[in-house]
Amino acid sequence: HNHHIPTTTAITTAAAAAITSALISVAADQMTLMPLNMVVFLSWPHLWRADLSAAYTNVTQAFWPSATMAISIWPFVHPLSFKYVPLEHRLLVLNVCSLGIFSYATWVSERKA
């Protein structure tokens, strides 16, 4: 009866380690790459026109509302997608969420203009 306990324990430990690793990866992404991506996203239209002043203004006005939206969404999306979304659909779900977040960033950016 108890001969499956080591196997169950090993599987549970491996699953917990995988989840912990994924959450650490998401946290690292949100603290490093998301701010950089948001700055690039908010500044590139103005930089493309060689308007550094407008790029700076847009980033300073739209960064915090946009970044706050992103930070409030991703900590829920990632764990839910790992738990409930099949692997073959996970990228689609994450891309739809990214589209929503960057659409919001565009709206904030245009509203501040």
Steps between C-alpha positions, in 0.01 A plus 500: 500500500774749588732409212372795290578768760858566376376531141216731599736709712750529213230605254356753744845642574581530128168672429553746785851576375369559146227735623745688721743532209224631272385757757857620556539534124178702473605725788843558346339580167262750659779676687749516212360448152151645539623851594748499212236376254254763622754783458584382148133460412407846626797679347554338160235693300662828605853372461412384149421865423822608678301685767689419819308757704161348410633150569619607846170675574294201388704257709486720812124552468384156389752261659355464850135450400603252230753313714256484791243339270756245380616419853141456616420252220804274452526354853153353447528405132814289528397270786149460357637422155744243642220333694203516262617568144630206296859543385403532134275801581715672761689722257171618351365594844820688590499683166137604544584636845803683357281648229257624765773650717672678213164619364438654842849655492420649159171637628671657804773640277249658261286631784801675656597659168 
